[in-house]
Amino acid sequence: MEKRRVAVFDVDGTIFRSSLTIQLVEQLIADGAFPEDAHDMYWAQRQKWLDREGDYEAYVDALVKSFRAHLKGLHYSALADAAERIVDKQYKQVYRYTRDLVPKLKEKGYYLLAVSHSPKTVLDQFCPRLGFDKAYGIIYEIGPQECFTGAVIDEHLIYNKANVLRRAVEKENLSLAHSVGVGDTEADIPFLELVAKPICFNPNQKLYTHAQRMKWKVVVERKDVVYEL
């Protein structure tokens, strides 16, 4: 069987104009599935980021810690229901550049792969609507009575996006020849180094610095204008 070319995308901040994990946590608090004081673990970092006194990664890291702390004991249906609701409301809140790139690559026969550090439960709701063939995300362990244990399955794998891409290439009979990759932070560097055509979209400072050194393509979308640097 002939191998298909692959295009791999990060999701949060690359396709979706926010973070699916942020929206998921806020929805779980609004639903009463998480307590109101779940905000306390990340609200200070959120305010620092809004005031441009802290960085976005510190905010998201604090939020993920809150998510994992409050996930233990939660029934799977509460997470699945929250994921479905936020995707129903927000799946069109994407960047134009990557939104339009996805169908162009699909028309050319690319296998579309999403690799994210958001929970797979929400990615499985979001990514098919945009035409992705498969999404890899964080899978949280489910114990007795379909409640989360708080543990992550294959944690050593999913946090290294290059390893995820290698596994997908092997399992899905894909080829990295003429492959495309799109990411927005330094967490995406490992898989961008594997593809033939890396694209740094709205990169943060660490990725932008690396892109300059590697002479990778940099694309910035601001309001309704797309710039290629």
N, C-alpha and C positions, 0 to 999 in steps of 0.2 A: 504493500500500500504506500502511495506517495505521501511524504510528510508535508503537512501544512505549515505555512509561515505563521508566526505568532506575534501578536501585539499585546503587550502587558501594560496595564495601567494601575497606578495607585488610585484610590477613590477619594478620600477626604482631602479637600483642598486642591485636588487635581481635577476631579469631575464634579463632585458635590461641593457647593460653595460654603459649606460649613463642615462639621464633623458629625457623622452618623452617630457616633458614641455620645457626643454632647447632647444631641437631640433625643437620643434614647434615654439617657439619664433624666433629662428634664421631663420627659413624658412619664417615666416611671414614678417620679416624685408627684407629678400632677395627678396620676392615677391612684396615688396612695399606696402603691406597691413598695416604694422606698419612703422612708420617713422624711419629713420636711428638713430635718437637720442634716440630711445627706449633703446639703449645700455647704455645710460648714467646712468640709475637708478640702474644698477647692475654690470657695468664693473669694478668698483673699488673692489667690493667684489670678483668678479671672479679672478682678478689679485692677491688678497691676498691669495685666496685658491691655485692658481697655485704656488705661492711663499711659500706655507706652513706657512703663517703668519696669516691666517684666516681659518675658517672651512667651509665645504661644505654646511652645513645647512644655514649659513648666506648668502652664494652666491645664493642658490636656493630661499630663502625667498625674497631676493631683486629682483630676476628675476620674481618671481610670482607677486610681486607688480607691476612691469613694465607691465607684461602680462595683469593684471586686469585693469590697468589704461588705456591701449591702446585698450582693447577689446571693450569698450563701443562704440556703433555706428557701429561696424564692421558687415558686412553681414555674415550670417552663412556659406554661400558657400565658402568664403575666408578661414575660419578656416577648413572646411571640405576638401577643395582641398589641403591645406598645410599638413593636417594630412595624407591624402592618399599618397602624394608624399614622405614624410619622411619615412612612414612605408614601402612603396614599395622599397625604397633604403636601409633601415636599419633594417628590421625585423630579419635578421639573425645575427645581432650584439648582441648576447646574451652570457651569461655564460654557459659553458658546463655542469656544475653540475646541475643547475636548468633546463636547456634545456632537459637534459636526464632524470631528475626526473619526469617531467610532463607526458611523455608517459608511464612511468613505473606505475605511480599511476592511470592513465586512464585505463590501461590494467587490473588493479585490481578492477575496478568498481567505483573509486572515482569520485565524482562530483568536477570539477575543478573550483575554484572561484578566481578571481583576485580582489584585493582591493587596490586602489591607490588614491593618491592625484593629479594625472594628469587629464586633462580634459577627460570626457567620450568619447568625439568625437574621440580622437586619440586612446584611449583604444579599442574602438569598431572596429578599423581598425587593431590593433596590436594583441590583445589577441586571436581572433578566429584562426589566422594563426598558433598558437602554440597548439591549441586544447582545449582552455578553454571553459567551458560551459557558463560562465557569467562573466561580468566585472562590478565592481562598481567604479565609478570615480566622479569627480566634474562635475555637470551639471550647466552650465551658462544660465541664463534666457534669452529668446529671446522675444523681443517686436514686435512692428509694423514693417512691411516691412522686417521681418525676420532678424532684426538687434539686436545685444546683448545689454542688458541694463546695464551690468556690475555687476548685482546681481547674487548670487549663490543660487540655489534651495536646500532646506534641508541642509543648511550649518552646522547646529548643529549636524546633523546625520553623514555626510560623513567624517568629521574630526575626528570622534571617530570610529576607525576601528573595535573595539569590538562590537559596536552597529550595524555596517554594517553586521558583521558576524552573529549576532543574528537574524537580519531581514532576511538574506538570508536563514538561517537554517529553520526559520518558513515558509517562502514563498515557498521554494523549497522542503520541506519535507525531510530535511537532519538530520543527527545525528552527534553529536560531539564525539561519541564513536569511538575510533581508528583514530580520525582526525589528520591531519598533517597541520602544519603552517610553513611558511618560510618568514623571514623578515631580514632587514639589519640595521635598526636604532631604536631608542627608540620610534618612532612613531608607531612601530609595536608591542610593548610590550602588549598593551591591547588585541589584538587578539591572540597573542602567549600564553597569560595566559589562554585562553579558550580552546585551543586544547590539545589533548592527547600527541602529539609528536611535540614540538616546535623545530625548527631548526633556528639557528642564522647564516646567511650566509654572509660572509665578513662584520661582524658587525662593527659599529663605536664604539668608546670608551664607550659611555653610555650604549649601548646594551650589549657590551661584559662584562662590569662590572656586569650588571644585570644577564646575563647568567651564569656567574661564581657563583653568589650568589644562583641562582635557580638550578644550575647543569643542565642547558640546553645544548643540543648538539650545538657545534660551528664548522662550516665548512668554510674553507678559500680556495679560488681558486686563485692561483698566476701563471701567464703564462699558462702552460699546465699541472700544477700539482694541485691536490686537496688534502688538508690536513684536517683531522678530529681531533679536539682538545678536 
